[in-house]
């Protein structure tokens, strides 16, 4: 199973937060990196795969496009959520895989082609539609994405763990590449995701707390 390092950007720094409450996100001043500078952060952790959330662009207050392209050159694959709102809004560059989130991508998600769909979930429901993740995956079966990410925004940074019963409902609903992010706390959680048929996991907090070996993020796999 693929293991992806998450990196949230705000005002040119790596920030850390909980539960999707973005106004409380602060520069990351603890963990495995001695700096919150994005390029210094990557130099310290040396991930194979990277997930970037450009919070400024998602919120419409700025952009890290040039920095994102620099970061993407340091890894083998870089998943980038920068708040795409229309198909022509995708970022081009080496190693970049655009993410189109349900939070910002608009109602006509079936019109996108390529990249990854992020099914953004809070309190068990997809935002903004209010559907269950399972129902939304069924809708997305015939859409033209390279894969899908289930992003449990409410669990980001919380290390709240996995609901194995709920996870097992998701894989049968979608046959393509399926990744998961939010609340992954331990090696046991990674095993749960793998057993449920997920192709990858996005992590950060558990890595910085030493719950998951940094060597795994460097080779890009958890086994």
C-alpha positions in Angstrom: 0.0 0.0 0.0 1.3 3.5 -1.0 2.2 5.8 1.9 1.9 9.6 1.2 3.2 12.5 3.3 0.7 15.3 3.9 1.9 18.9 3.8 -0.5 21.8 4.4 0.7 25.2 3.2 -0.3 28.6 4.5 1.6 31.9 3.8 4.7 29.9 2.6 4.9 27.7 5.6 4.0 24.2 6.6 1.1 24.3 9.1 -0.5 21.8 11.3 -4.1 21.6 12.6 -7.0 19.5 13.7 -10.4 18.6 12.5 -10.4 20.9 9.5 -10.7 24.0 11.6 -8.3 26.0 9.4 -8.4 29.2 11.3 -6.5 27.5 14.1 -3.8 26.0 11.9 -0.3 27.1 13.0 3.2 26.7 11.6 4.6 23.2 12.4 7.1 23.8 15.1 7.5 20.2 16.4 8.0 16.8 15.0 10.6 15.4 12.7 11.5 18.6 10.8 13.6 21.4 12.3 11.8 23.9 10.1 8.4 24.9 8.7 9.9 26.0 5.5 8.4 23.7 2.9 11.6 22.9 1.0 13.5 22.4 4.3 10.7 20.2 5.6 10.9 18.0 2.5 14.7 17.8 2.8 14.3 16.6 6.4 11.7 14.0 5.8 12.6 12.9 2.2 9.2 11.4 1.2 8.7 9.4 -2.0 5.1 10.6 -2.4 3.6 13.9 -1.3 0.2 15.4 -0.8 0.0 19.2 -0.7 -3.0 21.2 0.4 -2.6 24.9 -0.6 -4.9 26.3 2.0 -4.5 29.9 0.8 -5.7 29.0 -2.7 -8.5 26.7 -1.4 -9.7 29.7 0.7 -9.2 32.2 -2.1 -6.6 34.3 -0.2 -3.4 33.5 -2.2 -1.4 30.9 -4.1 1.6 28.8 -3.7 1.8 27.6 -7.3 5.5 28.3 -7.9 6.4 26.7 -4.5 4.2 23.7 -5.2 6.0 23.1 -8.5 9.4 23.2 -6.7 8.2 20.7 -4.1 6.8 18.4 -6.7 10.2 18.1 -8.3 11.6 16.7 -5.1 9.3 13.6 -5.0 8.2 10.8 -7.4 4.5 11.9 -7.3 2.8 15.0 -5.8 -0.9 15.1 -5.2 -2.0 18.7 -5.1 -5.3 20.1 -3.8 -5.3 23.8 -4.6 -9.1 24.3 -4.7 -9.8 23.7 -8.3 -13.1 25.1 -9.3 -13.2 24.4 -13.0 -11.4 22.0 -15.3 -9.1 24.7 -16.7 -7.9 25.5 -13.2 -5.6 22.5 -13.0 -1.9 23.0 -12.4 0.6 21.6 -14.8 4.1 20.6 -13.8 6.5 17.7 -13.3 5.2 14.8 -11.0 1.9 16.7 -10.3 -1.4 14.9 -9.9 -4.2 17.5 -9.4 -6.9 16.9 -6.8 -10.4 18.1 -7.3 -12.2 18.3 -4.0 -16.0 18.0 -3.5 -15.6 21.1 -1.2 -14.6 23.4 -4.0 -14.9 21.5 -7.3 -18.5 22.5 -8.0 -21.6 20.5 -8.9 -20.4 19.3 -12.3 -17.7 16.9 -11.1 -18.4 14.5 -14.0 -17.0 17.1 -16.4 -13.5 16.8 -15.1 -11.0 14.5 -16.8 -7.9 13.2 -15.1 -6.5 13.9 -11.6 -7.9 12.6 -8.4 -11.3 13.3 -6.9 -11.2 14.1 -3.2 -14.4 13.1 -1.4 -14.3 15.5 1.5 -16.1 14.2 4.5 -17.2 15.8 7.8 -19.3 14.0 10.5 -19.7 11.0 8.1 -21.2 13.1 5.2 -19.7 14.3 2.0 -19.5 18.1 1.8 -21.4 19.9 0.4 -23.8 17.3 -0.9 -24.6 15.6 2.4 -24.4 12.1 0.9 -22.7 9.2 2.5 -19.2 8.4 1.1 -20.4 5.0 -0.1 -23.3 6.7 -2.1 -20.9 9.3 -3.5 -18.4 6.6 -4.6 -21.3 4.9 -6.5 -22.0 8.2 -8.3 -18.3 8.5 -9.2 -17.9 5.1 -10.8 -18.3 6.3 -14.3 -16.5 9.7 -13.9 -13.1 10.2 -15.5 -10.7 10.5 -12.6 -7.4 8.6 -12.2 -8.5 7.7 -8.7 -10.3 8.9 -5.6 -9.2 10.0 -2.1 -11.5 9.7 0.9 -10.5 12.6 3.0 -12.0 12.6 6.5 -11.5 16.3 7.1 -13.0 16.1 10.6 -10.3 13.6 11.6 -7.3 15.4 10.2 -4.6 15.8 12.8 -6.6 14.0 15.5 -5.1 10.5 15.3 -8.7 9.3 15.9 -8.2 5.9 14.2 -10.2 3.9 11.7 -13.8 2.6 11.6 -13.1 -0.8 10.0 -16.8 -1.6 9.5 -17.4 1.7 7.6 -14.2 1.2 5.5 -15.2 -2.2 4.3 -18.3 -0.6 2.6 -16.2 1.7 0.4 -14.0 -0.6 -1.6 -16.9 -2.5 -3.3 -18.4 0.9 -4.3 -15.4 1.8 -6.5 -13.0 -0.3 -8.5 -10.3 2.3 -9.3 -7.4 3.5 -7.2 -8.6 4.5 -3.7 -6.6 6.4 -1.1 -7.5 7.5 2.5 -6.5 10.5 4.6 -7.5 11.8 8.0 -7.1 10.2 11.5 -4.6 7.5 10.5 -2.8 7.1 13.9 -0.9 3.8 14.0 0.5 0.9 12.1 -2.6 -1.0 13.0 -4.7 1.7 11.2 -2.6 1.1 8.0 -3.2 -2.6 8.3 -7.0 -1.9 8.6 -6.9 0.2 5.5 -4.9 -2.4 3.6 -7.3 -5.1 4.7 -10.3 -3.0 3.5 -8.7 -2.8 0.0 -7.3 0.8 0.0 -4.4 1.5 -2.3 -2.8 4.1 -0.2 -2.9 6.3 3.0 -2.1 9.9 3.6 -0.4 10.7 6.9 1.4 13.4 8.8 0.7 13.7 12.6 1.3 10.0 13.3 4.6 10.2 11.5 5.8 13.2 13.6 4.7 11.5 16.8 6.8 8.4 16.0 3.8 6.1 15.6 4.8 5.2 12.0 8.5 4.8 10.9 9.9 7.6 8.8 11.6 5.0 6.7 8.2 3.9 5.4 7.4 7.4 4.1 10.8 7.5 2.4 10.3 4.3 0.5 6.6 5.1 -0.1 5.2 1.9 1.2 4.1 0.6 4.6 5.2 -3.0 4.4 
